[in-house]
Amino acid sequence: MSSNVSGYNGLSKPSRRRFVQGLAAGGAIAGLGWWPNTSWAQTAPGNNNVLAGTDFELNIGETPMNFTGRTRNAITVNGSLPAPILRWREGTTVNLRVSNRLPANSIHGHETSIHWHGILLPANMDGVPGLSFNGIHHGETYHYRFDVRQAGTYWYHSHSALQEQAGLYGALVVDAADPEPFSYERDYVVMLSDWTDLAPSALFARLKKMSGHDNYYKRTVGDFIRDAGRDGLAATVADRKMWGEMRMTPTDLSDVNANTYTYLMNGTTALGNWTGLYRSGEKIRLRFINGSAMTYFDVRIPGLKMTVVAADGQYVHPVSVDEFRIAVAEVFDVIVEPTGQDAFTIFAQDMGRTGYVSGTLAVRDGLRAPVPELDARTILSMDDMGHGGMGGGHDMASMATTPATAPAADSMAGMDHSGMDMSGKSGGAMAGMDHGAGGMQAHPASETGNPLVDMQTMSPVPKLADPGIGLRDNGRKVLSYADLKSSFADPDGRDPGRTVELHLTGHMEKFAWSFDGIKFSSAEPLRLNYGERMRIVLVNDTMMTHPIHLHGMWSDLEDEQGNFHVRKHTIDMPPGSKRSYRVRADALGRWAYHCHLLYHMEAGMMREVEVKE
């Protein structure tokens, strides 16, 4: 069956001249010669990087890339990084023949796969080796075929080993069968990602040995003197004592940052300056996708308001913002209307304020607008980690630097939190429940005395109205989950029949990550009954932020009263947060459920979800 690609042979090799051209553009599509360095719109005729229709031939191989001055082999689809945008239409059936053309001696392994992130489909089409299929081995072709039952912006990526880090990711755009509730003249994907010249396996090994390698911004004597002058000597000493007893640092916001990563926008660096063209007064739809392995981005376009119209592919009531934080694997569609100047900068800085990537919206090629300075670095507080009100003199052991001494909540001890039956509780009652004696959060017995758990939150809260660490009171209107409200009512309508509570757990120094202190290799599947409506409550017991993704089913986030709030495929979990969402178990089979920080998933923060009749 023929593909919809015209004039392209997936096995062709770039000439040296074309390779150098790719490097000048920041490394993207190194040398294939058909990535426009400046502008591209999905609706533009002859744009070969957008493959539209129902039948596709996708070849996964290696292509030399140079983003830093050093050439490395990336994993690409049809020679492209990011992979080609695939444009489908709601109500059709797509056929995708995915071939493994990786070299036999590839450092990225012999098996590959593609997972269609956020797409509803049969389990054997989901693309997770070991769960839904056996992977695509060297020289093999796998035929993905499924009905497209939704519309919106999504993405696709490898679910084999660490190949996502090496470049195997791309955008999905599904055109709606019915008219959309907003209009626009231009349409661009803005895919954000992180690149490292290190082999992903080498980076993972380094994280296991030196988890704080990239944390160059630890507090100094100068910081101590400044804090003492502001907060008083006693309070500052008590603060340092708390962090010292926890053997943690309040500057450790991300495991990997710009000290290792080069950030990319649509496969090019800030120097390459990806540019989307417009005419003054036009409405432009920007489909932001965070396809990175480990990086949260804070995004703004100085001088422009952004109207958020969809989250994770689903329509929301429009909300106007200056800035938003996009977690790994999240998607936000925004409408902008540039006018009054010839160029605007799209600025995406990492959460730890160590680096950024930028691009440009412009009326013609070659223009740039001023690029903002990075915001000041952020310092974590005890409130951020769910220890609100625990000031100087508090016994830090109760925060579980040594979990064996942490409050075990005897009333909950021995209870299986992965299948806790709360069938008699309505949404509102659940949201207001006190899960522990004295108002403190209870924890599963599997965390107590666990050498893979270095912290437990004592007073977590939903934090839906909190824009996030480093974004509060910055003078800009910043999007929060409280601002996101689905434009439709709860599609299921039933109250959940039972509740499952899971804790996100980890050990920073050991770089061990898990649910309830149990790594994926040792965990039993989370079993759901086909057709049931249930609630998942997540509690973040770590000082890190985790984007949690359930395959095959929607995650319907609840508000603080337990009402349906917004439909998503990835739920962000800041430190010290406790959030609940509803799931309709309407997809039979075995599904992955995991943190979308790639190395956290690889280190154990993953579960199997099994839906059976």
PAFI-797618 format. One record per residue (C-alpha): residue number from 1; x, y negated, z negated. Coordinates in steps of 0.05 Angstrom, whole numbers, plus 5000, padded with zeros to 4 digits. Layout:
residues N
NUM;X;Y;Z
...
This chain:
residues 613
1;5000;5000;5000
2;5028;4932;5018
3;5040;4877;4968
4;5019;4804;4974
5;5090;4780;4978
6;5109;4750;5045
7;5180;4746;5070
8;5213;4779;5010
9;5251;4844;5002
10;5258;4861;4929
11;5324;4897;4942
12;5358;4840;4979
13;5424;4812;4951
14;5439;4738;4943
15;5496;4707;4981
16;5551;4673;4941
17;5529;4604;4966
18;5458;4616;4942
19;5483;4641;4875
20;5520;4575;4865
21;5457;4537;4882
22;5420;4576;4828
23;5474;4558;4777
24;5466;4484;4793
25;5393;4490;4777
26;5408;4519;4709
27;5413;4592;4728
28;5341;4607;4746
29;5328;4657;4802
30;5403;4659;4811
31;5414;4657;4885
32;5350;4683;4915
33;5340;4616;4946
34;5264;4610;4942
35;5253;4580;4873
36;5240;4505;4884
37;5286;4470;4833
38;5238;4413;4824
39;5164;4422;4833
40;5117;4479;4843
41;5042;4484;4832
42;5005;4549;4833
43;4957;4520;4884
44;5012;4499;4932
45;5012;4537;4998
46;5072;4581;5013
47;5096;4584;4940
48;5129;4652;4941
49;5139;4654;4866
50;5064;4662;4856
51;5037;4730;4877
52;4961;4729;4884
53;4910;4782;4900
54;4897;4853;4876
55;4956;4894;4901
56;5028;4883;4878
57;5096;4915;4886
58;5141;4897;4827
59;5214;4919;4826
60;5250;4916;4760
61;5325;4909;4769
62;5386;4868;4749
63;5406;4800;4778
64;5467;4758;4760
65;5449;4695;4722
66;5491;4637;4696
67;5460;4590;4645
68;5522;4574;4604
69;5581;4577;4651
70;5587;4653;4645
71;5553;4702;4691
72;5512;4757;4660
73;5463;4808;4689
74;5391;4793;4671
75;5332;4840;4679
76;5288;4811;4732
77;5224;4827;4771
78;5233;4820;4846
79;5298;4784;4830
80;5263;4729;4791
81;5271;4702;4721
82;5218;4689;4697
83;5183;4744;4734
84;5135;4720;4789
85;5070;4689;4766
86;5015;4740;4779
87;4948;4709;4797
88;4887;4753;4789
89;4813;4741;4791
90;4763;4760;4738
91;4718;4817;4761
92;4768;4849;4808
93;4810;4913;4801
94;4885;4904;4805
95;4937;4955;4828
96;5008;4943;4807
97;5063;4991;4828
98;5122;4979;4782
99;5188;5010;4802
100;5249;5020;4759
101;5308;4996;4800
102;5356;4986;4742
103;5426;5011;4754
104;5441;5079;4726
105;5495;5049;4682
106;5454;4989;4658
107;5470;4965;4587
108;5395;4952;4581
109;5377;5026;4585
110;5347;5072;4637
111;5274;5066;4618
112;5231;5005;4629
113;5158;4984;4622
114;5110;4925;4629
115;5059;4906;4576
116;5003;4860;4599
117;4999;4816;4537
118;4928;4797;4516
119;4895;4837;4573
120;4839;4885;4556
121;4851;4952;4590
122;4855;5027;4578
123;4910;5049;4530
124;4950;5086;4584
125;4955;5020;4623
126;4980;4980;4563
127;5053;4995;4576
128;5082;5015;4508
129;5129;5075;4515
130;5117;5128;4463
131;5045;5107;4449
132;5005;5098;4512
133;5052;5127;4565
134;5122;5155;4573
135;5156;5094;4603
136;5182;5084;4673
137;5247;5122;4681
138;5304;5108;4729
139;5281;5112;4801
140;5208;5123;4783
141;5146;5081;4800
142;5086;5074;4754
143;5018;5055;4782
144;4980;5008;4736
145;4907;5003;4756
146;4852;4970;4715
147;4792;4924;4719
148;4803;4850;4702
149;4750;4834;4650
150;4772;4765;4627
151;4799;4698;4651
152;4852;4651;4628
153;4927;4645;4618
154;4966;4706;4593
155;5035;4736;4604
156;5071;4801;4615
157;5137;4830;4589
158;5176;4893;4577
159;5161;4936;4516
160;5223;4978;4524
161;5280;4968;4475
162;5303;4895;4478
163;5292;4882;4552
164;5246;4823;4539
165;5306;4784;4512
166;5344;4799;4576
167;5293;4766;4622
168;5235;4813;4634
169;5176;4767;4624
170;5128;4728;4668
171;5062;4691;4670
172;4992;4717;4685
173;4938;4670;4710
174;4868;4699;4716
175;4819;4655;4753
176;4750;4653;4723
177;4690;4681;4759
178;4647;4623;4734
179;4664;4549;4737
180;4710;4525;4681
181;4686;4472;4631
182;4740;4423;4651
183;4770;4396;4716
184;4841;4382;4740
185;4878;4368;4805
186;4944;4404;4792
187;4961;4468;4756
188;5029;4486;4727
189;5055;4542;4683
190;5106;4519;4632
191;5140;4582;4606
192;5188;4572;4548
193;5241;4624;4532
194;5308;4636;4499
195;5371;4664;4532
196;5435;4693;4503
197;5498;4715;4538
198;5504;4769;4485
199;5476;4837;4502
200;5411;4841;4463
201;5435;4904;4428
202;5497;4867;4406
203;5456;4810;4378
204;5412;4858;4340
205;5473;4893;4311
206;5500;4825;4289
207;5434;4808;4255
208;5438;4873;4216
209;5509;4857;4193
210;5505;4781;4186
211;5432;4759;4184
212;5452;4687;4167
213;5502;4679;4224
214;5464;4622;4257
215;5447;4585;4193
216;5499;4530;4200
217;5457;4478;4164
218;5462;4500;4091
219;5455;4446;4039
220;5519;4410;4016
221;5544;4372;3956
222;5522;4309;3991
223;5451;4337;3995
224;5454;4353;3920
225;5474;4282;3903
226;5420;4253;3947
227;5366;4299;3918
228;5388;4284;3847
229;5382;4210;3860
230;5312;4219;3888
231;5284;4274;3844
232;5327;4271;3781
233;5385;4315;3760
234;5344;4366;3720
235;5295;4378;3777
236;5351;4385;3828
237;5390;4434;3785
238;5326;4475;3773
239;5312;4476;3848
240;5382;4501;3865
241;5377;4553;3809
242;5312;4580;3838
243;5341;4588;3908
244;5405;4618;3880
245;5366;4670;3840
246;5328;4689;3903
247;5393;4694;3941
248;5360;4654;3997
249;5371;4587;4030
250;5316;4536;4045
251;5348;4519;4112
252;5340;4589;4140
253;5279;4577;4184
254;5297;4622;4241
255;5343;4683;4248
256;5370;4661;4316
257;5374;4589;4341
258;5410;4544;4389
259;5477;4563;4359
260;5467;4628;4398
261;5410;4613;4446
262;5403;4570;4509
263;5331;4549;4516
264;5296;4553;4584
265;5235;4522;4615
266;5209;4561;4675
267;5277;4595;4679
268;5320;4533;4680
269;5358;4494;4627
270;5347;4422;4608
271;5403;4404;4655
272;5365;4437;4712
273;5305;4393;4695
274;5245;4432;4718
275;5198;4381;4748
276;5124;4382;4763
277;5100;4329;4812
278;5036;4289;4806
279;5000;4227;4833
280;4984;4174;4782
281;4916;4185;4750
282;4912;4258;4768
283;4892;4309;4715
284;4944;4363;4707
285;4933;4430;4674
286;4995;4455;4638
287;4994;4527;4617
288;5045;4532;4561
289;5069;4603;4546
290;5121;4620;4494
291;5157;4679;4525
292;5217;4676;4480
293;5244;4732;4438
294;5252;4695;4372
295;5240;4620;4381
296;5182;4576;4357
297;5178;4512;4398
298;5148;4444;4378
299;5122;4413;4443
300;5105;4341;4460
301;5104;4295;4521
302;5122;4226;4494
303;5073;4174;4520
304;5019;4225;4537
305;4962;4254;4498
306;4950;4328;4510
307;4879;4356;4508
308;4881;4428;4486
309;4826;4466;4524
310;4845;4539;4514
311;4885;4581;4464
312;4911;4650;4482
313;4869;4649;4546
314;4803;4632;4512
315;4766;4566;4516
316;4765;4522;4455
317;4729;4457;4441
318;4776;4404;4470
319;4822;4371;4419
320;4870;4314;4434
321;4939;4319;4403
322;5009;4289;4410
323;5045;4353;4393
324;5035;4427;4379
325;5076;4485;4352
326;5073;4546;4396
327;5091;4612;4363
328;5126;4667;4400
329;5075;4700;4448
330;5023;4645;4439
331;4991;4608;4498
332;4961;4539;4500
333;4928;4506;4560
334;4928;4430;4559
335;4902;4375;4605
336;4944;4312;4613
337;4931;4250;4655
338;4997;4215;4668
339;4992;4142;4687
340;5029;4077;4675
341;5099;4103;4689
342;5134;4146;4741
343;5161;4202;4696
344;5146;4235;4630
345;5190;4284;4591
346;5163;4351;4569
347;5202;4362;4505
348;5205;4428;4468
349;5250;4431;4406
350;5261;4493;4365
351;5229;4498;4296
352;5298;4495;4262
353;5317;4431;4300
354;5380;4461;4328
355;5365;4452;4402
356;5314;4438;4455
357;5295;4446;4528
358;5262;4392;4569
359;5231;4383;4637
360;5196;4326;4673
361;5128;4307;4702
362;5143;4257;4757
363;5113;4222;4818
364;5173;4244;4861
365;5234;4289;4858
366;5296;4268;4821
367;5265;4225;4766
368;5275;4233;4692
369;5246;4199;4631
370;5283;4189;4564
371;5293;4252;4524
372;5277;4244;4449
373;5328;4259;4395
374;5317;4323;4355
375;5275;4312;4293
376;5309;4317;4226
377;5322;4388;4201
378;5270;4418;4155
379;5280;4443;4084
380;5234;4498;4057
381;5199;4486;3991
382;5170;4534;3940
383;5101;4512;3963
384;5118;4533;4034
385;5130;4603;4009
386;5066;4610;3969
387;5096;4593;3901
388;5059;4528;3891
389;5065;4496;3823
390;5124;4539;3802
391;5172;4486;3781
392;5235;4486;3739
393;5238;4538;3685
394;5193;4588;3720
395;5217;4659;3715
396;5241;4672;3786
397;5237;4747;3774
398;5162;4740;3780
399;5174;4717;3851
400;5203;4785;3864
401;5276;4776;3879
402;5277;4843;3845
403;5210;4873;3865
404;5209;4925;3810
405;5195;4869;3760
406;5143;4834;3802
407;5070;4835;3779
408;5043;4900;3807
409;4970;4882;3794
410;4951;4946;3757
411;4880;4940;3781
412;4905;4949;3852
413;4962;4998;3839
414;4958;5061;3879
415;4904;5034;3924
416;4915;5045;3999
417;4914;4974;4025
418;4918;5000;4096
419;4848;5027;4091
420;4816;4989;4033
421;4741;4995;4036
422;4707;4929;4021
423;4643;4946;4058
424;4599;4910;4009
425;4632;4843;4018
426;4608;4790;4067
427;4655;4743;4102
428;4644;4686;4053
429;4653;4731;3993
430;4717;4760;4021
431;4746;4692;4033
432;4736;4672;3961
433;4757;4737;3929
434;4808;4736;3874
435;4855;4793;3892
436;4896;4793;3829
437;4893;4781;3755
438;4901;4709;3734
439;4892;4684;3805
440;4957;4714;3829
441;4962;4754;3892
442;4963;4830;3883
443;5012;4872;3922
444;5011;4944;3947
445;5048;4995;3904
446;5094;5010;3962
447;5127;4942;3952
448;5144;4953;3879
449;5217;4971;3868
450;5227;4973;3943
451;5299;4957;3965
452;5272;4932;4032
453;5229;4878;3999
454;5265;4816;3971
455;5205;4771;3958
456;5131;4770;3944
457;5085;4710;3949
458;5045;4695;3887
459;4993;4645;3910
460;4983;4649;3986
461;4931;4606;4020
462;4905;4604;4093
463;4941;4539;4111
464;4896;4532;4172
465;4898;4455;4169
466;4974;4454;4160
467;5010;4437;4225
468;5072;4473;4199
469;5139;4463;4166
470;5174;4402;4195
471;5111;4374;4228
472;5074;4344;4169
473;5066;4269;4166
474;5113;4257;4225
475;5071;4200;4253
476;5041;4242;4308
477;4976;4280;4314
478;4998;4353;4310
479;4954;4412;4327
480;4935;4460;4271
481;4894;4524;4271
482;4838;4485;4238
483;4833;4443;4301
484;4823;4504;4345
485;4750;4524;4350
486;4725;4573;4403
487;4674;4542;4449
488;4631;4605;4441
489;4597;4640;4383
490;4624;4704;4352
491;4619;4753;4411
492;4605;4811;4363
493;4559;4779;4312
494;4564;4833;4260
495;4594;4825;4191
496;4656;4868;4181
497;4641;4936;4151
498;4707;4943;4115
499;4772;4905;4102
500;4844;4925;4111
501;4897;4884;4075
502;4969;4886;4101
503;5030;4850;4074
504;5086;4825;4118
505;5149;4844;4082
506;5224;4840;4091
507;5293;4833;4064
508;5332;4775;4092
509;5403;4799;4078
510;5390;4869;4103
511;5349;4844;4162
512;5295;4896;4145
513;5223;4880;4166
514;5159;4919;4154
515;5086;4921;4135
516;5075;4936;4060
517;5149;4951;4053
518;5143;5011;4100
519;5181;5010;4166
520;5148;5034;4230
521;5188;5098;4231
522;5159;5118;4163
523;5088;5089;4169
524;5023;5126;4181
525;4978;5099;4236
526;4924;5050;4218
527;4861;5088;4238
528;4799;5052;4263
529;4731;5082;4281
530;4709;5068;4352
531;4657;5013;4353
532;4667;4989;4282
533;4674;4916;4263
534;4727;4907;4211
535;4769;4853;4179
536;4845;4850;4173
537;4875;4807;4119
538;4948;4790;4127
539;4991;4765;4070
540;5061;4738;4086
541;5108;4760;4030
542;5169;4733;4066
543;5201;4664;4075
544;5198;4672;4151
545;5142;4657;4200
546;5114;4717;4238
547;5069;4719;4300
548;5027;4782;4294
549;4999;4815;4357
550;4948;4871;4360
551;4945;4906;4428
552;4881;4924;4463
553;4832;4884;4421
554;4817;4812;4404
555;4835;4781;4337
556;4779;4735;4316
557;4808;4688;4264
558;4763;4668;4207
559;4759;4600;4173
560;4768;4592;4098
561;4695;4609;4086
562;4700;4674;4125
563;4664;4649;4187
564;4686;4663;4259
565;4733;4607;4279
566;4776;4621;4340
567;4791;4682;4384
568;4865;4697;4395
569;4911;4754;4414
570;4969;4730;4370
571;4959;4705;4299
572;5015;4662;4270
573;5031;4674;4197
574;5073;4620;4163
575;5109;4635;4097
576;5062;4638;4038
577;5000;4645;4081
578;4941;4691;4076
579;4895;4695;4137
580;4838;4740;4157
581;4810;4759;4224
582;4757;4805;4252
583;4770;4862;4301
584;4720;4901;4341
585;4749;4970;4352
586;4723;4977;4423
587;4785;5007;4456
588;4799;5081;4447
589;4870;5105;4441
590;4937;5089;4409
591;4957;5016;4405
592;5017;4976;4381
593;5009;4926;4325
594;5071;4885;4309
595;5108;4821;4295
596;5125;4789;4362
597;5193;4766;4339
598;5230;4818;4380
599;5284;4836;4330
600;5234;4839;4272
601;5193;4889;4312
602;5256;4928;4328
603;5276;4927;4254
604;5209;4958;4232
605;5152;4906;4229
606;5106;4948;4272
607;5049;4997;4262
608;5009;5043;4306
609;4934;5031;4309
610;4893;5091;4329
611;4821;5082;4351
612;4781;5147;4351
613;4708;5167;4358
